[in-house]
Every structure is written in C-alpha cells, then in structure tokens.
Amino acid sequence: MTASNGDESTSSPGERREEAEREAARQRILDQAEAERIPVEETTRAVPDRRWRRGR
C-alpha cells in the first residue's frame, strides 16, 4: 500500500483527508492572493519623491 502509485482506493481515510485539507488551504491562499493582487497599471505608476520619503 504505497501512496506513490496514485491509486486513491489504496490510500487511508486519513491520507485522503489530509490531501483535501492541503487542497483547501492551497485554494484559500490562491483566493487571498487574487484578492490582494495589484493591477500592473498600479505598480508602474511613478510616485513623487516627497510622497515616497514621507511613507518611510
């Protein structure tokens, strides 16, 4: 009974649950990254030097 053969019927319920949890966590991370994504137009806009210094 090896997990490397890719046969779902041989994996234990615990292994299947862990895989489902990993996939759910991966999806949450991707959803959060998409929500926080900054459009490229925003990242290429020039910021006046005085505004940049004030934020530091």
C-alpha positions in Angstrom: 0.0 0.0 0.0 2.1 2.9 -1.3 0.9 6.5 -1.9 3.2 6.9 -4.9 1.1 4.7 -7.2 -1.6 7.3 -7.4 -4.5 4.8 -6.8 -7.0 6.6 -4.5 -8.5 3.3 -3.3 -5.3 2.3 -1.5 -4.9 5.5 0.5 -6.2 5.6 4.0 -9.1 7.9 5.0 -6.6 10.0 7.0 -4.4 10.5 3.9 -7.4 11.5 1.8 -8.5 13.9 4.5 -5.0 15.4 4.7 -4.9 15.8 0.9 -8.3 17.5 0.9 -7.1 19.9 3.7 -4.0 20.7 1.7 -6.1 21.4 -1.4 -8.5 23.6 0.6 -5.5 25.5 2.1 -4.0 25.9 -1.3 -7.2 27.3 -2.7 -7.6 29.7 0.2 -4.1 31.0 -0.4 -4.8 31.5 -4.2 -8.1 33.2 -3.4 -6.4 35.6 -1.0 -3.6 36.3 -3.4 -6.1 37.1 -6.1 -8.0 39.4 -3.8 -4.8 41.3 -2.8 -3.4 41.4 -6.4 -2.4 44.8 -7.6 -3.0 45.6 -11.3 0.2 46.2 -13.2 -1.0 49.7 -14.0 -0.8 50.5 -10.3 2.7 49.1 -9.9 4.2 51.0 -12.8 2.8 54.4 -11.8 5.5 56.9 -10.8 5.4 58.1 -7.2 6.6 61.6 -6.4 9.8 61.6 -4.3 8.3 63.6 -1.4 5.4 61.1 -1.1 7.9 58.2 -1.1 10.0 59.7 1.7 7.0 60.6 3.9 6.0 57.0 3.9 9.3 55.8 5.3 
